């Protein structure tokens, strides 16, 4: 499989001038590719290119923007198997889960916002002064700097790009430095459809690429999906230039189980939504509160259910859960388990240990 490693900057595919970032296969730990990150000057070129493109793109009709988004959705759908293979390779996700769950959602995201582009209406706000009517007019705001995480790289690229483009803005997207491969392939498809500079994709680490993108004076809005600490830094930076922000930060999703709950349905739901994507999901069911009478039955049933999850490589038959994204993340998870065990009142009833061998696997 040919891997795209070049950045898309102002309509041109270029090799990053910065430090090369190794891209690993989480299922084996092997090197897939090296993607040189964007330099400060290249980030500046991407933003300036997006600003120049904004002048024309912001004046296109909703019909024109909608048509291009639909064409991009169709292109992704045609290449669905390629994208699924690339995403599972870069993230360790089960291939069929990406193909059957994530790719349809990615395609639907672009199609949804293709429709939304035609519905950006400006409502009347009322008549507050005699002889005058107030109204709200919706205008594009400019260049949007978007920073995406590693847990759903292609889906996050869709979430970051589609609404921005539908509203007439231009975008500079920074995918995670660990998982840029599907975003860079998406750039190749998008560059064939959209005008020069409307979509830019730069790769690299947060401190060397994300920070100058967020701080750039021509970026009028910043969108981040990431952790709370990063969100706080972006808010502080954005406040200096009055940028708008959209922050989707980490969460802890609770499950509350009452004594009269359908135990089978509860266990099946947690087995699915607590461990999907190896639990690397901000909405994963990761806190459980069970009422006293059902507690012991629930723990026994949940233990049996979790122990039955098949962990393995992306292409293994029947695999349900792949590796964690990196050795660092796996060690972090292991430290949580060790800390819980050391408390003296926590019992591990299934898994809870690093799986020996290649790859970044952790037994659930």
N, C-alpha and C positions, 0 to 999 in steps of 0.2 A: 504493500500500500504506500503510495506517495504521500509524504507528510509535508504540509505547507508550513514554512517557517518564516516567511517574510511578512513584514508589517504593511498595512495599507495606510499611506499617508498622502493626503491631497490627490487621490486618484492614481498614485504610483505605488507599486510593490517594491519595497526596499528592505535590505538587511539592516537590522538594528546596529547602531554604532557602539552600543554599550556592552556590558558584561554578558557573556553567554550563560543562559540558565538551562541546566540539565532537565529534560523532561523524562520521567521514569514511568515504567509500567508497574503499577502497584501490585499486580498479581505475581510478578517475578522479581521485581527490583532492578530489572535491566534498563539500560539507557535506550530510549526511543529516538530522541533527537536533542539537539541543542538549539535554543532560540535566543539569539542575541537581543537584549532589551533595547528599548529606544533611549537615545541620549536626550539630554535636556533640549538641545537644538531641534531634535526630531519631534519631540512633544510640542514644541513651539510651532513648528511647521504644520503639524496636524491641526492644531487649534486655529492657526491663521487660515489654513485651507478651509476648515469648517466655517469660519467666519465669512470668508469670501463667498462660499457656496450658499450661505444662509440668505444673502441678499436676493438671490433668484429663487431658491427653493421655498422660501417663506411666502412667495407670491404665487406659487403654483396652486392650481385649483384642487379642492378635495378629491375630485374625480381622478386627477392625474396621480396624486399621492396614493389613492386607494388602488389604482391599477397596478402601480409598481409593487406595492406590498403584496397584492394577490399573485403577481408574477414571481416574487421571491418565495412566497409560500409554495407555489407549484414547483419551483426549482428544488426546494428542500425536500418536498415529497418525492420527486423523481429520484433524488439521491439519498433517500431515507436509509437504505441498507448501508451505504458508505458512511453516513454520519453515525449510525448506530455502532458500526464496527470501530470507528475512530474514537467515539466517546467511551465505549467499553474498554478499549485498549488504553486510553489515557487515564481513565478513572478506576478501572477494575470492576466496573458495573457488569452484572449479567447482561449479555448481549440482547437476549430476547426481551428483558425488562426495558431496555433503552428503546428497542425497535417498536415494541407494542404499547408502552406507556408514555415515554417521553417524546418521541418523535411526533406522534399525533398531536400532543399538546403544544409542541413548538409550532407546527404548521397552523394549528387553530389560533394561536396567539397572533400571528401575522394576519390571518384572515379576519379575526375579530376586530383588530385595529384598522384594517382596511375599511371595514364597515363604519367604525367609529369616526373615521376621518370625515365622513359625510354628515355627521350629526353634531358638529361643534357649533352649537347655536348660541347666540347672545341674547339672553332674556331681558325683558323690560324690568327695571328695578322700581318703577313708581314715579309719580309726579309730585315732587317736593316743592317746586317753585311754580307759581301760576304761569301757564303758557309754555312750560318746558316739560319734557319727558326725559327721565334718566334711563339709561340702558347700559348693559354690560356687553362689551365687545371682546371676543377672545382672539388674541393675537399670539403668534409664536414669540418665544422669549429670546432665542438665539442658540448659542452653542451649549450643548449639554455634555458634561463630562461624566461618564458612567464607569463605575468600578464593580466588577462582578467577582463572585467567589468560585471555589473549586468544586462544590458539591453537585451542582447541575450546570455545567458550563454552557452548553448550547441553549438550554431553556432560559438561563439567566441572560444570555445575549439577546434572545428574543424579547424577554420582558423589558430589557433596557432599551432596545432599539425601536421596537414597533410603535409604542405610544409616542416616543419622541419624534419619529419621522411622520407619523400620522398627523401630528399637530403642526407640522411645518418647521420643526427645528432640525438642526444638524447635530451630529453626535461624534464624540471621540470616546471609544470604548476601550477600557483596559481590562482584559480578562485576567484571571489569576495566573501568576507566573508558573504555577504548577500544571495548569490544564488549559493551555491556549489553543490546542490543535483544532478543535471544531470551530472555534471563533475565526481562526485564520482561514479555514476552508470556507466558512460562510462568507468571509470577505471576498473570496474569489468569485462566488456566485453573485453577490450584491454589486460588485464593481462592474459587472456586465449589464446591470439594469439601471442603477442610480447615477445621477450626474456626479461629476468629479467633486470630491470634497464633502459630499453630503454624509458619507459614512467613512470614518477613520478608525483603525484598530491598531493600538500600540501595546506592546507587551513589556513586562518588567515588574520589578518589586515595588511595594508601596512607597518606600522612602525615596527611591530614585526616579520613579515614573509617576506613581499615583500622586505624590505630593506636588510636583510641579504642575500636574494637570489640574488639581483642585485649586491651586493658588493662582493659576493663570488669569490675568485680568479680563480676558475676552470670554472666559467660561462664565455663563450666566446662571447655570444650575448644575448641581452635583447630585448624582444618584449613587447610593452605596447599598450593597447588600453585604453585610459582614458583621464583625463583632462590635460590642458596645464601645470598647476603647478606641477603635478606629473611628466610629461614629462621633465620639466626643472631639477627636482631633479635627475631623472635617467640619463640625459645627464651629469650632473656634476659628479655623481658617476662613470659612465662608462668611463669618460675621464681619471680617475686616473689609470685605468688598461687597457686602450685602447680597451674596448669592442666595438663590433659593436652594433648598435641600430636600431630598427624598431619601430617608434612611430606613432600611429594613434590617433590624438588628437581631441578635440572638434571642431565643425564647426558651421557656421551660413549660411544655404542654402537660397539664395534669389530667389524669384519669381518675374519676371518683366512682367507686363501686359500692352500691348499697346491698343490703342483705337479700333483697328480692330480685337482684339483677339476673339476667339470663347469662349464666356463667360461660356456657359454650360460645355465645356471641361475643362476650367480653374478651375471652382468651384469644379467639380468632382475630378480633380486631386489633388487639395489642401486638399479637404475633406479626401481623402485617404492618401496622403503622408505627410500631416501635423499632422495627428492625429493617424496614425497607431502606435501600441505599446504605446498608451497614449502619443504620442509625444516624447517618450524617445529614440531618434535616432539621431545620429550625422549628418545625412543627411536629417532630417525632414525639410519640407518647413516651415520655421519659420519667414521669413522676406518677406514682400510683397510690391512691388512698382507698383501702378496702375496709368496709365495716366489719366489726368483730365476728359476727356469726359466719360470714362467708370467707373470712381471711384464710384459714387453713386450707379449705378446698381450693380457693383461688391459687394459692402458692403452689400446691401440688399440681394442679392442672397447668399452670403457666410454666412451671419447671419442665414438665413433660413436653409441652408445645415448643418451647424455645430449644430444648435439646434436639428436637427433630428438624430444625432448620438446617438445610444443606449448605455448607460453606465451601466455596471453591472458586476456580478460575472462571472468567466470563463465558467461556464456551463449553464448560462441562455440562453434561446432560442433567437436567433437573436442579441446577444450582439456583439457590434463592438469595444468597448473600455473598458478596465479594469481599475483597480486602478493604482496609482503611486506606486513605489516600497517600499516606506517607509513614515512614518509620517514626517520625516525630509525633504524628497524631496517634499512632498505635501506642507508643510509650506513654503518652498523656492519658489515654484511656486506661492503660494498665495501672497507672499511678492512682487513678480514681478508685479502682477496685482494691488496690493495696491499702489505700487510706481508709476505705470503708471496713475492710477486714480488721484493720488494726484498732478500730473503735471498740471492739469487744462485744458488740451486740448485733452485728451484721453477719448473716450466713450466706455464703454463695451456694446456690442450689443447682446451678448449671453453668458450664463454661467458665468464663471469667479469667482466661489465661491466654497468653500469646501462643499461637500455633507455631511449632518449630518448622523449619524449612524456608524456602524462598518466598518472597512476597510479604506483604504487610497484613497478614491475617490475624484476627483475634476471635477466639471461640466465644460465641454468645452464651 
